[in-house]
Structures are given as C-alpha cells and as structure tokens.
Amino acid sequence: MTDLPGDPAELPDSSALEAASPELARALDALGGQLVWRIGKDEASDDVVVRLGFASATPRFAHLPRLRSAGDAELQAALAEKRVVIEWVD
C-alpha cells in the first residue's frame, strides 16, 4: 500500500502551482498529457488500485488483472483508510 499525503483538501490547487513556478506547471501539464491511468477496486483485496503509465504502455494494461468499478464514496473511503495502491505500468 502507498501512504498518501494528508487531507487532499490541503494539497495546493493548480493555480498555486502556476504561481509557484510557471515552468513547473508547464512541465507537469506536458507530462500529464503523456500518461494514462485506470482506477478501480482490486478483486482480491478490495483495495483501490491506481494504475499509471505512459501512453506507450497502454497495451500492457490489458494483461493486468481486471479492476472492478468503484464509486466516489468507495474511493473517498479508501483514501481515508489509506487502502490505495499505486502501480506503475511499464
């Protein structure tokens, strides 16, 4: 499992990032355009899984175990209970 930072409401919003460093904001925006992700619940453990990778890795997502859909309430509960697993897909 991955330890998450404190309350998501305490994280800076995008305007704060842009004010802090316009170059950083542009770099993060460019990186975000190259990423794909899937979010769902693991069938075995009931954890919320966030799969993340570059767009070039998209075909490999199909070979990973399926994730069940999760509603907003389930995602919030998993965040609060720190039951979130982040997987990087190469």
C-alpha positions in Angstrom: 0.0 0.0 0.0 1.0 3.5 -0.6 1.0 6.1 2.2 -0.8 9.2 0.9 -0.2 12.7 2.0 -2.6 14.3 4.5 -6.0 15.6 3.6 -6.4 16.1 -0.2 -8.1 19.4 0.6 -4.7 20.6 2.0 -2.9 20.0 -1.3 -2.2 23.0 -3.5 -4.5 23.6 -6.4 -3.3 24.1 -9.9 -3.3 27.9 -9.6 -0.9 27.7 -6.6 1.4 25.5 -8.7 1.4 28.0 -11.6 2.1 30.9 -9.2 5.0 28.9 -7.6 6.7 28.1 -10.9 5.3 28.6 -14.4 8.0 26.3 -15.8 7.0 23.5 -13.3 3.3 23.9 -14.2 4.1 23.7 -17.9 6.3 20.6 -17.4 3.6 18.9 -15.3 0.9 19.7 -17.8 3.1 18.2 -20.6 3.7 15.1 -18.6 0.0 14.7 -17.8 -0.7 14.7 -21.5 1.5 11.6 -21.9 0.1 9.5 -19.1 -2.8 7.0 -19.0 -4.4 5.6 -15.9 -7.0 3.2 -14.6 -8.7 3.4 -11.2 -10.7 0.6 -9.6 -11.0 -1.9 -6.8 -8.9 -5.0 -6.7 -11.0 -8.1 -6.8 -8.9 -10.0 -4.2 -8.2 -7.4 -1.6 -10.8 -4.7 -2.1 -8.1 -2.0 -2.1 -8.4 0.8 -4.6 -5.7 0.5 -7.3 -4.4 3.3 -9.4 -2.5 2.1 -12.4 -0.4 4.7 -14.1 1.9 4.6 -17.1 3.0 6.4 -20.3 0.6 6.2 -23.2 3.1 3.8 -24.9 2.3 1.2 -22.2 -1.4 1.2 -22.9 -1.4 -2.3 -24.4 0.1 -3.7 -21.3 -2.8 -2.6 -19.2 -4.9 -5.3 -20.9 -2.7 -8.0 -19.5 -3.1 -7.0 -15.8 -5.9 -8.3 -13.5 -9.2 -6.6 -14.0 -10.3 -3.9 -11.7 -13.9 -3.5 -10.5 -15.5 -0.1 -10.9 -15.7 2.0 -7.7 -18.0 4.8 -6.9 -16.9 8.2 -5.5 -17.9 7.1 -1.9 -15.8 4.0 -2.1 -12.8 6.0 -3.4 -13.1 8.5 -0.6 -13.3 5.7 2.0 -10.2 4.0 0.6 -8.3 7.3 0.7 -9.4 7.9 4.3 -8.4 4.4 5.3 -5.1 4.5 3.3 -6.2 1.5 1.2 -4.8 2.8 -2.1 -2.2 1.0 -4.1 -0.3 2.8 -6.9 1.1 0.6 -9.7 3.4 1.9 -12.4 2.8 0.1 -15.7 6.0 -0.1 -17.9 
